Amino acid sequence: MLTPILTLTASVFYLSAGGLLVKFLFEAGPSSSRKSITLGLATAGVILHAISIVNTMSPHLAFGFTSAASLIAWVITALFVVTALARPIENLGVLVLPVAAIAILGAWLWPGPPKIGVTGSSLLAIHLVISMLAYAFLALAMVQAILLTIQENRLHQHHPGRLLQALPPIETMETLLFQLISAGFILLSLTLVSGVFFTKEIFGKPLVLNHHTVLSLVSWLVFAVLLAGRWRLGWRGRIAARWTIGGFAFLLLAYLGTKFIVEFIIQK
């Protein structure tokens, strides 16, 4: 009985915060009180989301598609809230918060078949934490890239409107984008290194070049090229946004795409 209440309440907080952000985007002028209200609602959602995950978590470290999506959405949203306290990224919540609401509702409505995984170890816990933080940083970078693309399109059309006025200057947007990408890339590199050297200890079997590993490597290469292009060639704007979205697309396929295919297509 507790899980439905937690799930529905968390989703209401997420959607309320996201709805307010959409409303505020189209109202001229920044406001610290608006930021406090939306982040307060988002924080309440994150706390209830966390309790819901703990309440339904298996003693084994294995997750079905919807459970994994909910856990990853929680990590992304928690990182978003913490980062927004120090950086002007609260507008990313326009996409982050509704997705989190969908993820937690999906995990409740379609929990999937029970999964049996390996019991926890310190190496596995560290590997999972690093990999989810990498995913969270790069997910926020992807959302930032989408907003940057919209911002650039409005500028080129010479029709800024209230949406553009509500966003930080484009130079600030680009700086934030590459800060998120750099943090995510470092963590993704650590994830891949730990996967290569500690697979036997973590998962009890040697490294296998499966879809998850290959797609993660492709994503890492995309972000490596993007950062090199930024450093050597000064890539920015649309080029940076497209590479960011492309790199995250490969990561999305690696983390959740393969789970979706196995659970909802192959097994059925």
Stockholm file with secondary structure:
# STOCKHOLM 1.0

chainA/1-268         MLTPILTLTASVFYLSAGGLLVKFLFEAGPSSSRKSITLGLATAGVILHAISIVNTMSPHLAFGFTSAASLIAWVITALFVVTALARPIENLGVLVLPVAAIAILGAWLWPGPPKIGVTGSSLLAIHLVISMLAYAFLALAMVQAILLTIQENRLHQHHPGRLLQALPPIETMETLLFQLISAGFILLSLTLVSGVFFTKEIFGKPLVLNHHTVLSLVSWLVFAVLLAGRWRLGWRGRIAARWTIGGFAFLLLAYLGTKFIVEFIIQK
#=GR chainA/1-268 SS CHHHHHHHHHHHHHHHHHHHHHHHHTSSSCCHHHHHHHHHHHHHHHHHHHHHHHHHCCSSSCCCHHHHHHHHHHHHHHHHHHHHTTSSCGGGHHHHHHHHHHHHHHHHHCCCSCCCCCCCCHHHHHHHHHHHHHHHHHHHHHHHHHHHHHHHHHHHTTCCHHHHHHSCCHHHHHHHHHHHHHHHHHHHHHHHHHHHHHHHHHHSSCCCCCHHHHHHHHHHHHHHHHHHHHHHHCCCHHHHHHHHHHHHHHHHIIIIIHHHIIIIIICC
#=GC SS_cons         CHHHHHHHHHHHHHHHHHHHHHHHHTSSSCCHHHHHHHHHHHHHHHHHHHHHHHHHCCSSSCCCHHHHHHHHHHHHHHHHHHHHTTSSCGGGHHHHHHHHHHHHHHHHHCCCSCCCCCCCCHHHHHHHHHHHHHHHHHHHHHHHHHHHHHHHHHHHTTCCHHHHHHSCCHHHHHHHHHHHHHHHHHHHHHHHHHHHHHHHHHHSSCCCCCHHHHHHHHHHHHHHHHHHHHHHHCCCHHHHHHHHHHHHHHHHIIIIIHHHIIIIIICC
//
